Amino acid sequence: MSHTRPASPPPQQPSPGWDHCLATGAPGIALLHIQHARTGTGGWDTVQRWAAAMTRSPVTAHPDACGLYRGAPAVAFTLHAAGQPAYASALDTLDRHISTLTRVRLDRAHERIDRGQLPALREFDLISGLTGIAVYLMHRHGGGELLCEVLAYLVRLTESLAHADGDVLPGWWCADGPGTPSSRRWPGGHGNLGLAHGIAGPLALLSTAMRRGLTVAGQAEAIGWICAWLDQWRCGTGARAWWPAMISLTEWRTGTVRQPGPQRPSWCYGTPGLARAQQVAAMALADPQRQRRAEHALAGCVTDERQLAQLRDASLCHGWAGLLQSTWRAAADGDGVLIARLPHLHARLDQHLQRHGTPSHDGLLDGATGIHLARRSTTAPGPPVTRWDACLLLDG
């Protein structure tokens, strides 16, 4: 089945910030054209037009405005994926700025911990925080002192902190609610479990780094502690296991999850992302029992029509494409049960596209680009040469 490919020429008048936004703008769309060029199904002239679109205005490197999905790290992630010597000078310049902003953010994070204060999500999460910046550092350099400093910070993030009301909370417990502006529905803050914004992101990052031989003091213990915390909040067992997206202070105190059942099976917050993060953690810790539990939870998710019925779009972030990409990555490291479900997931994605069409916009997370990358990657004989889904923390 053929679906319309995201447009090749960049728009002339994009929205503000579009040129430096991996989620919705030029860097994400460029990843698709880079994948085409590196596999011989597209031309480098198209890639160059998108590279020019990313850099036609000054790329922000301000610590408050940057993360993996915005600014210098977003542009650099995409340029590095191209693997072209022509971008070496631009990448060196971006790297200097990224090193500076990373150290600023690390200093702020350690000062916050020293004061005994709880963090905001954007301090540590994948989309805007230090976990995402570490993804870039690992993607670009494969290691290095700065990456180890971020890993050490993430280890420290798992240390408990005392709440003003006397509760001893995990160090990643956020002082406010999810979203902006902060919701009054979350007095006492919340514990976020998701891969995009919660503790599953640091878990996947620490575990992926360990599998690649990148370790700092306390890393294995931190991975184990996060896994134990996720075990505490797992609902159900075996193929019926699921996790809440987040928990309130009341739920923390009572040990009871109020969410009535599993939410939509999305990459960002649902079982697919959480199960993949725990599978990678299990492989890092050489824990086959934990690995089987994670894979059984994902297998149950992709065969549960009640969960699948909650998917309302085809997107990479919270739709069919994200479920497919997460399952495909987990299947490559798992048993035949997940592999056997891939054709069905492909068919369901295609059925959705046939009924509802491809999104009208071309973004990576919510638009046509992410859908095309997932469909192409999961039918190829090996992992994507660009390693584009490192930005989703799925590559393990």
N, C-alpha and C positions, 0 to 999 in steps of 0.2 A: 504494500500500500504506500502511495506517495502522498506526502503532505507538503504544503508550501514551505520552502526554506526561508529563514530569516533574510531580510534584504541585504544585498551586498554593499551598496553605497551608503555611507553614513549620512544621516540627515543633516541639513544645512543649519537648522536652528533648534538644537536640542534644548531640553529643559536644563535649568541651572544644576551643575554638579553631575550631569549625565556622562560627561567625557571621562570622569574619574571614578565611576561607580560600578563595581563588579556585579552587583545584584541586578541592576536594571539598565545599565548603560554600556558604553563602548567597550570597556575591558572584558565583560562577560561575552558580548557578541563576538569580539575579536577571537576569543578562545575557540569558538566553533570554526571560524575560518582558518585559524592556525591548525586545528585538527585536520581539516580538509587538506590544507597544503602539505602537512607532514605525512599524510597518507596517500598523496597523489590524486586526490579527488577535487582539488581546488588550486587556485593560483596564488603565488606570493604577492602578486600585484594587489589583490584584494586585501590581503593581510596588511600590506603597507598602507593602504588607504585607512584602515581601521587603526593602525598604530599612529598615523598622523592625527586621526580624530581624537585619540586619547591624549595627545600632547599638544594640541593646538592652543590650549590655554595653560597658564602656569599650574603645575600639579601641586596641590596642597600637601605640606608635610608638617602641619601644626599638630602637636600631640593630642589636642582636644578634638581634632577633626578627622583623624586618620585611624584606620584599622584595616584588616585584610580586605574588607569590602568597600573601602573608600580611600581616595587619595593615593599617596605614593606607594603603599604596599599593594594596592589593587592593580595599579598600572604595572608595577614591577613584576608581580605574579604572572601577569599575562605576557609581558615581553620575554620573561625567562622561559615560559612554555614554548615560545617560538624556536628557541635554540639557534638563533641566528647571530653570527658575529657582528652584523650591522647594528645590533642593539646593545653591544657591549658597553660602549661609552655612556649611553643613557642609563643603563643599569648600574654602572659604577657610581654615577651621580646620585641616582635614587637611593642606592645602598647607603651612601654617606648620610643622607637625610633620615633614612629609616633607622640607622644605628642611633642617631641622636634622639629621635623621638621615642625610640624604645627605651633608652636609658632614662629619659625623663619620666616615662610612665612607670618604669620599674622603681625609680626613686620614690615617686608618689605612692605607689602601692605599698612599699616597705614602710614608709612613714605612716601610712594609714594603719597598717598592722601594729606598728610600734605604739600607736595611740590607743589600740584596743577597739577601734571602730569597725563596723561592718562595711563590706564593700557595696558598690553599685555593680549591676550586671556588666556595664561596659568596661569595667576595670579588667575583667578576666575572660569574657565570653569569646566565642569564635567569630562572630560577626564584627564586633567593634573593639574587642579587648586584646589582651596579651596572648591569649591562646591563638587567636587568628594571626597575630604578628609572628608568633613562633612557627605557625604553619608555613608562612612565607620564608622564614629563615631556614627551615629544614628543606623546603622545596628548592630554594635557590642555592644554598651552600652545603647542605647535607650534614651540617654540624657547626662547630665553632663555639668560641667563648660566649658570645652574646646569647646564642640559643641555650647554652647551659645555664646562663643567668636567669633566663625566663623559666626554664625547667625548675630551677631551685626556688623561684618565686611560687610556682604552681604547687610544689611540695609544701611550701610554707602556708599556702592558701588552705590546705587541708587541716591545719592545726585548729583546735577549738578556740572559740572566743566567748567571753562572758557577755551576755545581753544585759541591758540596763535593769530588766526586771528580775535578774537572777538566773535566767536560763543559760546553760552552757551549750552554745550552738556550733555547728560546723563552720569553719572559717569562710566558706563561700555563701553563707546565709546572707541574703541581701536585706538592707535596712528598709527598703521600700517595696512597693508592689511592682509587678511586671508592666511594661509599657510606659509611655510618656503622654501626658503627665502621670505621676504616680497615683495609683488608685487608692481611695480611702477604704476599699474593700479588704485591704491587707494590713491591718494594724499589727505592728510587730514585725513587718516584713514578710519574706517568703523564702522557701528553699526551691530553687529551680532545677529540674532534673534534665531538661532537654539538651539535645546535641547542639543546636544553634545558639542558645543563650544560657544554658545551664551547665551543671557540673559534668554531664556526659561529654562535653567538649574537652575540658582539661583531661578527663579520663582517657579519651581517645588519643589525645596528643601525647600524654605521658607514656601511654602504652605503645603507640607507634614508634616513638623515639627509642624506647627500650628495645623493641624488636629490631631496630637498626643499630643497636650498640651504643646509643647515646644515653648515658645515665649520669645522675648526680646522686649525692647522698640522700637517702630516705625515699628515693623514687618508687621502689617496689612496695615499700610500706604505704606510701600515699595511694598508689593504685589499689592496693588491698583494702585500705580504709574506705575509699570511694565505693568500691564494689560492695563492701559490707553495708554501707549506707543505702545503696540501691536495693540490696537484699531486704533491708528493713522495710522499705516502702513498696516492695513488689506485692501485687495483689494476685492471688491465684498461683497455681503451680503448673509445671509442664507446659503443654501446648495452650493452656488457658491463662498463662502468666501475662501480666501487663503492669505498667507503671503510670502513676499520675503525672501530669505535666509539671505540676508544682504543688507544694504543700504550704499551708498557713501555719502561723505560730500555734493556733489552737489545735490543729492536727498534730503538730510536733509534740505538744504537751500531752495530748490524749493518746497518741500512737494510732489514730484512726483516720483513714482516708475517706473524705466525704464524696469524692468523685464517684458516681454510681457505677461506672464501667469504663472500659477502654475508650479513648478518644479516637479520632481518625488516625489511620496508620500512616503517619507522615514521617518524612526524614527529620524535620525540624524539632518536633516534640514527641512524636509517637513511638510505638514499639520498634519500627524499623531502625531508626537512628539509635535508640537506646540499646537495642539488642546487638547491633553491629559494634557499638563502643564496648560493650561487655564481652563480646566475642574476641575482639582485638586484645582487651585486657587479659582475658584468660590465656590467650596464646603467649602474651608477654610473660605471664607468670607461670607458664607451663602447667595450667590447671585444666585438664580435659573435662572434668566434671562440670565446672563452671561454663566451659565452652559449649558443652552439650545443652545445658540449661538455656543459654542465650539463643542457640540455634533452634531449640524446640519452641521457645516463645515466639520467634520470628516465623517458624513454620506454621504455628497455630494461627498467627495473625493473618498470614496470606491465604489461609484456607477458611477463614471465618467471615462469612458473608455479612454478618452484622457489623463487623469493623469495616470491611471493604465498602459497604453501602454508604459510609460516612464521607467517602472521597467525593468531592464536588467538582474538581478540576483536574487537569492533566499535568500540573506544574511540577517542577523539581522540588520546590520547597515543601509544599503540603498536598501534593497530588499524586497521580499515578506514576509519573516519571521518577519522583523521589523514591517511591516504594520499590519500583523496578530496579533502580540503580543501587539502592541499599541492599536489596535481596541478592542481586547479581554479585556484588562484592562479597557478601557473606557466603554465598554458595560456593564461590571459588576457594574458600578456606574451610568449608563445611562438608556435610555429607550429601548424599544423593537426593534427599528429600527436598531441599531447597532448589537444587538444580532442576528437579522434575517440575517445579512450579513456575519456572521462568517462561515457558511458552504461553501458559495461561495468563500471566501478567502482561506479556506482550500483547496478547489478544485483547485483554481488557483495556489497555491503553489505546490501542488502535480503534476499538469500538467507541471509546469516549471521544476520540478525535473525529471519528466519522459522524457521530451524532451532533457534536457541539462545535467542531472546527478547532483549528489552532488558535491560540490567543492572538489578539490583534497587535500586541506589542511584542518586542523581540528580546526582552530581558532574560538573564540567566536563571534567576530563582523562580520568577512567576510567569515567564513568557516563553515564546517559541524556541529560543536558543537552548534553554535547559532541556526541553523535551527532545529536540533533535540530538543533542549530545548524548542523552541517556539511551535513546533508541539506537543510535549508531554504535555506542560503546558496548552495549549489551548484546549486540549481534556480531561483534568482531571476534576474531580468534584469540586475542590476548588483551591485556589491559591497555588503555589508551596511551599512545606514545607521549602525549603532552602531560599525562598525569593530572588532567584538569580537575578530577574530582577530589584531589587533595584539599581543595578549598571547601569541601563538604566533610572533611575528615573521614572519608570512607575508604581510602586506599590502603590503610593498615600497614 
